[in-house]
Amino acid sequence: MSGEQVTNSEFHQVHPTIKKTSRKSKKVDINILLNKVRAAHKKEKFENTIFFGLAAIAIVVTGIIVSL
């Protein structure tokens, strides 16, 4: 057995209650999930606006340079 397996088996033999008490709640708050989705959508929209703004500026500057 590797050292990690020995350590894990020794840990669970000494502290069997830790594994039982570390369970997480299965409940999910839909409002938290919706807020995360809205924040991600808002961030994506902002990034798209910046990208298209920079592209428009590049086209305008290129047009000005070409017209000179």
N, C-alpha and C positions, 0 to 999 in steps of 0.2 A: 504494500500500500504506500501511496505517496504521503508526504508529510502533510499536505493539505487535507487529504481524506482522514488521516489520523486526527488532525486538529478538529475537523468538523464533527467527527463521531465523538470525540472526547467532550467537546463543547455541548453537544445535545444530551449526552449522558449526565453531565454535571448540571445543566440548566434546561430541563425539559419544559419548564413553564414559559420560558421566553418565546418559544415558537408559537405557543397557543395565544399569548397576549398581544402579539404583534400583528394581528389581523386588522385590516382596514375596513371601514364601513363601505358597504356596497351602494349606499345612497348617492345619487348624483343630483345636484341642483341645476335645473335646466337654465335658470337665469345666468349662472356663471358661464355655462357653455355658450349661450347666446351672446353674452358680452365678449367672450374670446373671439367668436366668429365675427362679430361686428368690428372689433378692434383690428383683426387681421384684414378684413375687407377695407376698412378705412385706410390702413397702412398701404395696402396694395393700390388703392385708388390714388393716394398721394404720390406714390412712386411712379405710377403711370402718368400722372399730370406733370411731374418733373421731367420724365423722359421725353414726352411729347413736346413740352416747352423747350427743352434743350435742342430737340430735333428741329423745331420751327425756327429757333434763333440761328442754328447752323445754316438752314436753307436761306434765311434772309441775309445773313452775312455773306454767304457764297454768292447770292444774287447781286448784292451791292458790289462785291469785289469784281465779279464778271462784267458788270455794267460800266465799270471805270475803264 
